[in-house]
Amino acid sequence: MKRPEGMSREAFALLGGSNPVIPSHLLDGLKKKDKLAKPKASTKGTVIYRYKQFKNQARDDGLELRHWVKGYKDANGRIRDAQEGDYAFAKYNKKVTLYRYDGEEWLNIISRDNGLAAMGWTKEETDYLLDMLEAYDLRFVVVADRYNFPNGPPRSLEDLKDRYYAIARRLLVAREGTEATLLNNQLLRQPYNAAAERARRAALNTLMARSNAAEASENEILEQARVVEDKRKAEHAAASAQAAAAAAAAAKKNAVAVVPKPPPPVAEEAAFNPGDLIYPQDFHNAPMQMGMPSLLNAHLEAFWPQPGVYARGVHTRETAAAQEKQALGSSQKNIKAFETAVAESGYAGLPRYHSRAVSGAYLALRGELLALLELRRQCQARTDVKGGGGKRKKGDDGGRGEKRQRTAKRPYD
């Protein structure tokens, strides 16, 4: 094993074969000047500690204690604490929300409420309860264990909860003025029910007080009840299956054989011609023939599709595309002219609702626009013929054609 760099020969000789040197990343690239470099001084000053007196803002008794406090001393000798302001741990003093009344609220609200007066609590005992709840952070179990009002009747855990929550709800409503703004408050949404709580605790005590023999007997009874219930379910299922089989046999015996009528054969659809388009003045949502699908072809006739599921909107768009392709072909010039005619019609979008009447009117509109485009093309062709759109005579272009003919080179010259 090679001696590590930076280790003396004597120290390396002390190592035996059973104690290999563990390489450390601290030695890699560590220079001597880095080892001897002093830590940089803090810009806040020199760190000092002082034994100072402090007061906890979470306490009400004004107790003052002392502890060591970290601080900084600058070049001018001024000392500043690292933690300024209130005591750092005072923020952890969290207190529960406790609803208490004052003298006026007791006279005008609590003492005049018939429901609260019927509980049989005095103001002194209620104050004692609120003081206990404030001291033990609304831990009712702890309060019930320590509750001992002088010359007062015994109070159960449910009595303490019922008294406090009834007062809290009454104070909330009185301070807010109405219950409409307190619908989301937990005290009003789920008011405490002392009777239900007593019944629940009684049932729990009964359950926990059962002996092993009573629990085994109850489990045996539950198992027998489960077996009886499963048997009843099996019998009911068998009876239902037998009744269904008998009804099916009777229906098969009384049924009349009906030969299904095959759909008419799908004939080869002729090419679409906008000039031959004849459509009714109105399209109805209901087909004219029973069993006829409410679909239309490019000729705006009732369409017998192949068996399957068809969406009328998708079928209408496909039919419109077929109309355009058959009438215009693949010429971009004709397609552009048709788009211009559609824009001029004022309805360039797709129908929002694809009923049979809307789909038929939409296809009829596109067919009329295709027919209009064809009439425009024929009219333009006749105008060109009447205006002398044939060959130009020699000299009509001012001799430019003859000049181009003389200067052009032909590949076969």
Secondary structure, 3 states (H helix, E strand, C coil): CCCCCCCCHHHHHCCCCCCCCCCCCCCCCCCHHHHHCCCCCCCCCEEEEEEEEEECCCCCCCCEEEEEEEEEECCCCCEEECCCCCCHHHHHCCCCCCCCCCHHHHHHHHCCCHHHHCCCCCHHHHHHHHHHHHHCCCCHHHHHHHCCCCCCCCCCHHHHHHHHHHHHHHHHHHHHCCCHHHCCCHHHHCCCCHHHHHHHHHHHHHHHCCCHHHHHHHHHHHHHHHHHHHHHHHHHHHHHHHHHHHHHHHHHHHCCCCCCCCCCCCCCCCCCCHHHCCCCCCCCCCCCCCCCCCCECCCCCECCCCCCCCCHHHHHHHHHHHHHHHHHCCCHHHHHHHHHHHHHHCCCCCCCCCCHHHHHHHHHHHHHHHHHHHHHHHHHHHHHHHCCCCCCCCCCCCCHHHHHHHHCCCCCC
